[in-house]
Amino acid sequence: MSKLHRSAATALALSVLAGPSVAQGVVATGSGFVISVDAGDGPAQVSEDFTAVIAPPPTSARTPQSVDVQIEAADIAVTFDGLDVKRRLDAIVLTEGPTVPGQVMRVQSQLNYPAFVRRAEFRVLDLGARGGPRNVQVIPVAPNGVAQFTLPDDSEDLVLTHRVYDARGRYDETAPIPLRADEASIARLGDLAVEEGTSTLARARIPVHGGAVTVRGDNILGGAQVQTLGETILPDPSGSFVIQRILPPGDHPVQVQVDGRAQALQLERDITVPANEWFYTGTVDLTFGRRFDDPKDANGASLPETYSYGRIAAYAKGKVRGGWTLTGSIDTNETDLDEIFEDFDKKDPYSTLLRMSRESAYPTYGDDSMIEDDTPSDGKFYLRAERDGSHLMWGNFKSTIGGTYYLRNERELYGFQGVYRSPAQTTHGESRVSVEGFAATPDSLPGREVFRGTGGSVYFLQNADLAIGSETVTVQLRDKDTGRVVSTSTLAEGRDYTINYTQGSVILNAPLTGSTGGGLVVTNPGGEYDVNLVVQYEYTPAAGQVDGTNFGARAEVWLNDYVRLGATRSVERTGFADQTATGADLRLRFSEETYLDLEQARTDGPGFGSSFSSNGGLVVSTDPVANGTGDAWLARGRVGLADAGLGMDGYVAGYYEKRDAGFSTLDYQITDDEELWGVSAEFLPSEAVALRFYYDDARDDAGKKIREGGAELDLLISSTTTLSFGIEHVDIENPAAQSDDTGGRTDIAARLTVEPRDGLKYYVFGQATAESSGGLEKNDRIGAGVSYRFNENWTIEGEVSDGTQGLGGALLFTRQGEGTDNVYLGYRLEPGRDFSGVTLSGEDRGTFVAGGRRQVSDDVTYFGENTYDLFGRHRALTSAYGVEYRATEQTVFFGALEVGRVDDAGNDDDYDRNGVSLGIRHDNGAGLQAKARLEYRVDEGTLSGTDRDLESFLLSAGATYEIDEERRLLFNLDYSEIDANNASLQAGTYSEVTLGYAVRPIFDDRFNLLFKYRYLFDSIGQEIDGTDQYGPRQESHVLSIDAEYDLNQQWSVGGKLGGRWSRSSPDETVPFAENDAWLAVANARWHVVHNWDLLIEARHLEAEQAGISETSAVGTIYRHFGNNFKAGIGYNFGTFSDDLTDLTYDDKGAFVNLIAKF
């Protein structure tokens, strides 16, 4: 249901209320009011929509005439923007240049609701810490203030979050912002402000009730500062400023003070933020009738003599006292009255398009109205009631079940969802009781694709035509040897990545390495943890029907500040992957450094599997899905030494995991029983000494056993030099592996690290095998590395080593310019690297990557990247280029090219993937707006013996032209041609062209005209009622023109002319058949008196192929009862209606029509 806005009438009323001297350049919006800064004295007045009280300044605050002149020159306005405003929270990295360990970082807090916040802080977390993610630093900051801190020296996987707390300890928090050297640019958005809508809010627990107050101004003289709403603002070079804050309901004095040598003034205005605000609209249209002359349907079958049908459509949204926001809509569609309230929960994803097609009978009505859908629903109604993070709703939603290691749920669904978060909180800010549940009827399938980081940014998905907004993108760290998930971080669209839903590709804003972390003894030269990009999304398969149900629930209860109980259950019944999953968990928390987690889960059924790619999506292998029933257990904990009273920093941590064969979740598909456990500890007796211990044990029923343990010692021998020693023992038993991958080994290692100054660090290391047994080869290795920042923006990081396992190394040049400008060039070689789905033939020569993004000028921004993987005879190339060119202030061109190639003669793989995107946006500022986008993709070749040929061409274009204040022209074009054998794209051609024209005079509206032309060609046939059956193929031209002219206040005349020229065919085996028709209508309306309307209408229909030529008349009379209801009776002397798509010819007879509107 479209959301309408009260604009013209409200703006007019408010401009009158503001007094005779309204500040120039200030426009009253339909959802608020404008306070003139120099309004005169007088009693307070209430705005037309009762949303605010506008009061004049206090008598004591009168300003001299000279100050009045300055105020008017400053052009300051205070606006109340209604209660429907969203909180925004963000953290902006202000530090320029690349980020390196030891660097001082400056970060700004940004939020638009400081009135609800007592304190704020930045938190730095190490996701790759041994023993699990841990908090490294907590930096206090004033709300909307700036803080600085020093990056730790010993971690690569640092992220930053921003928390704000209210007086009761409840907190909101942003999503993690990466702080690694190659990702920090993601968060550098210093040119954006919270007033402009930026927000990375990920957790909202602070109750925020109130309305938005905005203070803006222009013509502030240079050097002046503005103080208002408790903050100091520096106007931009043009002398403009804007600040918006959410204030609680009640009376608030708004002060604005300008301080400068050439300009100094102060003013105060009182406003009232209301507690309630409502908007609603709706209609009920009922018709009762009697047919004559033996009525029949389109197939010749007899119809009942009487009928009744109707439609109910409504929308409402409001905020009420107590903080509740209620939103709802209903649209039953036009149907028989005895069925109007049936199947309310039935999912009909095509009903929205059909309603839009009927109601938007004309593309434009000449009134510049827009459709804003904040009630997304694939059914007949939507309802949502929310307050303080809790809500009940029916409609489209995204499941957010988390808080559990095993049983997360991240799907986009339709149905019921309920979330409850109790007002009572723990001292750490969590709700004492949290419950989430949902019941849904999915009509799409989840795709889940896992990509090993390539060192680049571009990753290709296997499916195309994804459901918009359905994706969840995360980065996971997994243990290379055991596959255990160490940590998971969720990325944010825009800030961290962009996604092309049509092509099926994800481009990260910064390169993603394939491995990271590890200890002093190098067991895996590339890193101990695999870095995976995980993309989950929804798509509709091209063949087959998706039907069934999906249920899920999660409940958490904090018994006190230290003990939390949780339970999770989900049921998937789709026919593709039926599964039932149940789990329970317990968390004991003494502090953030000391806790214990216990969890048990069971799954019954396969669930949905996932795919895996080592080269960005060019070569993909499908992980086997575990079928059956399996249990899993988890225990993990950590004790901070300071919490234990030992008087030193450090920790002791451990974990235990056990999973049965048949256990199946998003992260695990278990085919053999497995058991893993491990312990780790770090002791920091002084700033110069660090001692670490670790042990990990993993085994499964297939006979595979891995045991690894060691100790490390760091000695700070001077302010710039650290000497480290380590010893590690590993035992590996694997019946399925080759003999040289089984046995025992003890390695010793030493490392010397020197950091003579900021920006320069180098190190040398060596290790040797002291003892070995079995066939496990020795692990002798020697190497050196350096990290050097030069010329302020350039950084070089490199490492080279050689040993018994082979040559290894990494080299990365990065240049971080202003804003998001960056350049990177790198090479990586990992001895013993595995490549999923490919057997090494020849010598692995590593991976090259080069790329960057740069804003060349104010008009040109480009992005480019090439990744070249030389895994023996298997060669894979991935390239992506993009550019945006602002040709003029009105016109912007953009384009992108994606190229992927696999060449592997040894495996008979020869595959190319090429995609091109081109687009243009134009807005001349004088009424013409246009945009167009072209997507072309060609896949050719085979992979693993599978034909991957695909060719698709997609074009979408549109334009609106405001000819003058009274006339509008609109054009839309959609075209697709697909030749594919693809799971998510149906082969065929579809094109649609729409042209609309409207004449809607503003002051003399006696004449109104609407025009529409639509061309449709569909060789596929649209899916019917969500089943796997497809409707008829068709080609049609539809032309329609409506006009009305008011002769005087009593008489109006009008007419309609429509034509349909079409061909249709039920399927490819039946030739197209013509079905043409045209309709002419002429009518006259007589407004007899204020409450009566009379309509007389003549109609003529010609349906050529049906052999129908008929002329008829319709007469109706309506009686108005107030402004919200009218009743009418009428008679149709013909058998046809004025709808060319109505083929029943059963309309002759009398009818009664009742219409209520509000």
Secondary structure, DSSP 8 states (H G I E B T S, - for coil): -------HHHHHHHHHHT-S---TT----TTSEEEETT------EE-TTSS-EE----GGG---HHHHHHHHHHTEEEEE--S-----EEEEE---S---TT-EEEEEEEES-GGG-SEEEEEEEETT-TTS-EEEEEEEE-TT-EEEEE--SS-S-EEEEEEEE-TTS-EEEE--EE-STTTGGGG--TT--GGGT---EEE--S---SEEEEEEE----TT-EEEETTEEE---TTS-EEEEEEE-SEEEEEEEEEE-SS--EEEEEEEEE-S-EEEEEEEEEEEEEEE-S--B-TTS-B--SEEEEEEEEEEEEEEETTTEEEEEEEE--SEEGGGTTS-TT---TTHHHHHHHHHTSSS--SS-------S--SSSEEEEEEETTEEEEEEEEE--B-S-SS--B--EEEEEEEEEE-S-B-TTS-BSEEEEEEEE---SEEEEEEEE--SSSEEE-S--S--TT--EEEEEEEETTT--EEEEEE--BTTTEEEETTTTEEEESS---SEE---SS-SSTT-SEEEEEEEEEEE--SSS----EEEEEEEEEESSSSEEEEEEEEEEESSSS-EEEEEEEEEEESSSSSEEEEEEEEEES-----EEESSSSSSEEE-----SEEEEEEEEEEEETTTTT-SSEEEEEEEEEEE-TT-B-SS-B-SS-EEEEEEEEEEEEETTEEEEEEEEEEEETTS-EEEEEEEEEEEE-SSSEEEEEEEEEEEEE-TTS-GGG-EEEEEEEEEEEEEEETTEEEEEEEEEEEEEEET-----EEEEEEEEEETTTEEEEEEEEEETT--EEEEEEEEE-STT-EEEEEEEE-TT---TT----S-EEEEEEEEEEEE-SSSEEEEEEEEEEEETTEEEEEEEEEEEEE-SSSEEEEEEEEEEEEEEGGGTEEEEEEEEEEEEEEE-SSSEEEEEEEEEEEEEEEETTEE--EEEEEEEEEEEEE-SSSEEEEEEEEEEEEEE--SS---EEEEEEEEEEEE--SS--SEEEEEEEEEEEESS--B-TTSS-B--EEEEEEEEEEEEEESSSSEEEEEEEEEEEEEEESSTTS--EE--EEEEEEEEEE--STTEEEEEEEEEEEETTTTEEEEEEEEEEEEEETTTEEEEEEEE-SS--S-TT-------EEEEEEEEE-
